[in-house]
């Protein structure tokens, strides 16, 4: 790696998720998912919107891959709809569903774009929710069987598999807060039961993926508590690290409560101290199943919290200053998360890091000149990538970066309110327009990151 470039093998990508872009929610044998059902609830989704059509990616596969090629993407992270492959979640396979992903993978490879597939990005088959969903211990086996089917069909061509995306969200927001599908408001003991079953599902799926012997790398994608030190002092650094890696209290977002069992084969001590009695009986016997070798750790980065050490050394949150930048989601923009989070995670687990999501919601639209100008997204992207480069320069093995998202899309309970895409989508016509940020990212990729430094050098 030169001083002003990323490694030659650095993975430059963009990401989407099945329910957010595919559409065709009830076509070609696909079964209903919990999100299909959730979107039918009055008031559940902004303006009553749904992902039934979304970006119509199911019918626009080839042209969307052409967009990826046009900006030089090296990889595309997509998710597979479990209910499209197995309409009832178990049992009969839907051949047309698997055929779609088969065509997608082949089209990507023809375009020189490496397929990175996520097995589960929140859209549980509704039939399985009716059987208890993740609260049913059998869910781990259901997921492993599904993983084996997908790996058997696609594993010879997929570069990497991620088992799960942000389990803290699909359980914490779906089962505790009720703001996402399936829209339940349960107790923390139920969350812990679901968490343990999801962890078992991860372990069994990793086994199934490796048994397919396709050569794909295997990992997961988790959202992280992004805490950064207020200063470079050892005290502030320790305070930020302590909060980032804490798992005590009723905290569904805690990273270590997931990665410790996945990687280290144990639940973190502070979590056990607070919640040992509420974990499923006999959970210890499942830990060897959960702790399957990972090739990388995927982390999703969006916003951060600044931390300093108080007079007694205890962590203190530093409130954002008046006027500090926020996104259209009201998330605080703290670019140094792209340095500190990979650093903290790698220090604890010793594995390569892939930034599996990073992006910003901007209320952009086509201007009178027909183009979509999104300078704040360009600035957000540049600042975060410079922090990734800083991490690499300090020896932290960040293997790749996936921008969220390739396309504007259905943003879950927010409907189509937020636009995260590099490409603008007109949902009435399905026209795609490359935003200025797509062209900027194209140049970053083409120059191996050197254009980032040229841009930074232009500052007065």
N, C-alpha and C positions, 0 to 999 in steps of 0.2 A: 504494500500500500504506500503510495506516495503521500507527501504531506497534504496535498490538495485533491485527493481522490479517494473514493471508496475502493475496496478490494474488487478485483476483476470478477470474482465469483459471488459478489453481493447480489442478493435477490431483490429486484425492483418489481413490485407488484401492486395490484389493487384488488379490492375485495367486494363481495356482495353476499347476500343470503337468499335462500330459495323463496321463502314466503314474501320477501320484500321486493323481488324483481320478477319472478317467473310468471305470475298470473296463471291462467289455465287451471284454476283451482279445482274445477270439477270436470276436467276433460281427460280423455284417454285412460279411464280406469282409476284415476287418483282417488284415494279415500279422503274424507274430511279430516282436518287436523284441529287441534284445540284453538288455533287462531282463526280458522274458518268459523268456528262456533262462537268465539269471543266477539268477533266483529259483528255478529248479529244481535248482540246485547244493546239495547238502547242506552246511549250515553257512554258506552265503554271506550269508543274510539272517537277522536276529534271529528266533528261534522259527520259522524256515521259512516266514515270511509272504511275501506277494506283492501286486502291484497288480492282480491279475486281476479283482477286484471293486472294491477301494478304496472310494471314496465313492459309487459307482454314479452318478456325475454324467452319464454318457452317457444314462441313462434318467430322470434327474431334472433335466434342463436347465431347464425352465420354473420349477420351484419354487426352484431354486438362484438363478436370476436374480431371482426375487421377494425372496429374502433380501438380495441386493445392493441392490435398490431400497428395501427396508425401512430400511436404514441410510444411504441417501442417497449411495451410491458414485457418483462421477462417471465412473469408468473401471474396467474389469476387464481385467487382464492374464492371458491364458491361453496355453497352447502348443498347437500342432497336432501330432498324431501323424503323423509321416512315413509309418509303416507302415499307418496307417488310410487315408491318401490313395493311397499307392502300395504295395501289399502286398509287392512284391518290391524296392521302393526305386527302381526305374526301370520303364519300360514301361507296362502297362495301369493306368489310373486306376480306383480303386474309387469309383463314383458315390455309394454309400451313405455312405462316409466323408466325402466332400466335403459331402454333404447335411447331415450332422450339424453341421459348422462353419457352414454357410449358415444353418441354423436358429438356432444359437447367436448369430450376429451379428445376425440380425433380431430375436431376442428381446431382446437387449441394447439395441438401438436403440429398440425399443418401450418399454423401461423407462427410457430416458433415460440409459443407461450406455454410455460410449464403449468400443468394442472395441480393445484393444491386443493384438496377436497376436505370439507368439514362434514362429519357424519350427522351431527345434530346441532342445529341452530334454532332451537326453541319450538319447532312445529311438531309436537308429539301427535301421533295418530289419535284421533278422538276416541276410537274404539279402545285404545289402551288406557286412556284417562277414565273411561267408564269401568275399567278393571282395577282402578286404584292409582294408575299412573306411577310416578316415581315413589309413591308410598308403598307400593306392592314389591315385596322382595324379589318376585319373579321378573321385575323390570330389567334387572341386570342381564338376565339370560335372554330376554327379548331383544335387548340392544346388541348383545353379542351375536345372536343369530342374524340380525340385520347387517351388522358389520361384515360378517363372513360372506353374505350374499353380495354386498357391494364390492368387497375386496376380490371376490372370485371373478367378478365381471370387469372391474376397472383397475385392479391392483397392478397389472403388468405395465400400465402406462401412466399412472398417477405418480407425481414426484414426491408428494407428502400427503399424509392424512392427519387431520386433527379429529380427535374423538368428539369433543364437546366444545361449544362456545359459551363462555360466561355462565357457568352453572350458578354462580352467585346471583345472577339476575333472574334466570328462568325459575329458580326456586324462591329466592328472596322476594322478588317483585310479583311472582306468579302465585306463590303459596302463602306468603306472610302478609304482603301489602294488598294483594288483589288488583293491582293496577294493570297487570299483564295476564294473558291466558295461563292457566285456566280460570283466573279471577277468584282465587280462594283467600280467605283470611284465617289461617290456622295458627296454632301455637308454635313456640320455638322447638318443642320436642318433635313435632311433625317435620319441621324444617331439618332437624338433625337426622331424622329417619330418612327423609328424602336425600339428604346430602350423602349419607352412607351408602344408600342404594346407587346413587349416581356415581360415586367413587368406585363401587364394585363394577358398575357397568363400564366405566372407563377401563379398568384393569382387564376385564374379560374381553372387551373389544380390542384392546392392544394385542392380546394373545391371538385373537381371530385374525387381525390384520397381519401379524407376523407369520401366522401359519399359512397365509396365502402365498408367501414367498415371492412377492412382487418386487421387492427391493425398495419400496417407498419408505421415506422417513416417517416417523410416527411421533406425534406430540398432542398437545391440547391448546386451547386458547382461553385464557382467563383474564378477567378484568382485575385490576390491581388497585389497592389503596396507594395513591400516588402522593407521597409526602417527600418534600425536598427541604434541605437545610436552608435556613435564612442566611447563614454566612458559612465560610469555610472552616470555622472553628471546630475542633474535635467534639465539643459539647453539643453544638447544634447538629453536627452530623450524626452523633449517637442518638439524639432525640428524634431526628427524622427517621433513622433506621428503626428505632424502637417502635414508632407508630406504624411504619410500613409493614413490619413483620409481626405485629401484635394480633393475637387471636382470642383475647379474653372478652368477656361480656357477650351480650346478644348482638353479634356483629356478623350478618350474613355476607358482608363484603370481605371478610378477612381472607387474605391470600394464603397464609400459612396453613389454615385449617384444611385447605385443598391440596396444596403442593407438598406439604410435609408427608401426608399419607401416600400421595402419588409417587414421590421421589425418595423419601427417607423411610417409608414403611411404618410411620407412626403419626398419631395425632400430636399437635404441639402441646407442650406441658401446660401452658396457660389456659388453653381450651379445656384440657382434661380436668384441670383444677376447678374450673367453673361449671363444667357440664358433663362430667363423667357419668353421673347418675342418669342422665337423660339420653345418652347414646344407646343405640339398640343393644340388647343383651347379647353377649358373646361377640361383640364387634371385633375383639382382638384377633379372633380366628380368621377374619376376612382380610387383615392387613397384608399378608403375603400375596393375596390375589390382586389387591389394589396396586401394590408397588411393582408395576411392570416397567422395564427400562424404557425411557423416553430418549429420543434423539435430539429434541429441542424443546424449549418452553416458549409457548406463544403468549404474548402479553398485549392487551388492548389498552391504548393510551389516549386519553382525551383531555383531562383537566387535572389540576394538582392543588395541593395545599402546602403552604409554606410553614415550617416548624422551627421553633427555636427552643433552647434549653432555658427553663425558668431559673430563678435564684437557687432552687434546691436541685436543679438538674432535670426536673420532670419536664416532659414535652409540653410546649404551649403552641397553640395554633396562632399564626400571625394573620390578622384580618387583612383582606385586600385593601389597598389604598383607594380612596375615592377616585373614580375615573379609570381604574385599572381595566384592561380589556376583558370582555366577556363575549362568549359566542351567542348565537341566537337561541341556544338552549339554556342560556344564563350560566354557562360553565366558565370558570376562571381559566384564562389562558396562561399556562405556566410551562413554557417550552422545555425547561430543564428536567421535566419528568422523563424526557427521552434520553437523558443521561443517567439520572439517579435511579430510576426504577430498574433498568437493565443491570446497573451496578449492584444494587441491593439484592436483586433476585439471583444474579450469577454468584455473588459472594456466598449466598446461603446454599445454593444447589449445585453449583459447578457445571452447569450445562449451557450449551449455546442458546442464545436468545433470538427469537424472531418477533418483531413488532407486527402482530397479525392484524391490528387495526389502529389507525390514527387519522383523525380528520376533524372537520369543523362544519357546523351548520351555519350557512349564510343565506339570508333572504335575498337571493339573486334572481334576476329575470333577464330576458333578452332586451337589450337596449335598442334605441331607434336605428342604430347601425346594423342590427341583426346579430350582434355578438353578445356574449355574456361575460361581463367584466366582473371579476371577483378578486380584487387585490388583497382583501383580508385573508382569503384562503391561500393565496400565493405566499403571503408573509408568514402565515401559520405554518405552512408546509416547509418553507425555507428554514425557519427558526428551529423547528423540531428536527429536521434532517441535519442541521449543523450540530445539534446536541448528540444525535446518533453518531456523527463523525467523531465528536469529542470522546464518546464512549469507546469507539474503536481505537482511537489514538491512545487511550489509557489501557488497552489490552482486553477490553470487555468484548467477548465474541458475539457481536450482533450479526446474525447471518443474513437478515433480510428485513424488508419494510414493505407493508401492504397498506396503501392509502384507502381509507374508508370515505367515500365509496367510489366505485367506477361510475355509477349512475345515480342520479337523484332517484329516490325510491320510497316505498311505504315504510314510514318510521314508527311502526308498532302503534301504541296507543295515541301517538301524535298524528297518525294518518299521514297526509302529504304536506303537513305544515312545514317541515324542515327539509332543507336541501343540502345534502352532504356530497353530491356527486362532482366528479371531474367533468362529466357530460350532463348538460341540462336536458331534462325530459319534459316535453309537452304532453301531458297525460291525455289530452283530447285527441291528438294526432299521432302520438308516439314518436314524434320527431326528436332526434338527438342533436344537440349542438355542443361542440367542443368549447368548454369555457376557457378563459385565458389561463386558468390553473392547469388545464390538461396540456396546453402547449408549453407551459413552464415546466411541468413534470417531464414532458417529452425531452426537453433540453437537458434537464438534470440527468435523466437516464442516459441520453446519448453521450454526455460528457463524463459519465462516471462520477457525477457529483461536483465536477470542477466548476460548473456554472454557478453553483451556490456561493463559492468564494469570490467569483467575479462580481456577483451581485452585491455581496457584503462589502467588497472593496470600493463600491461606488458611493457608499455613505459619506457625507461631508464630515 
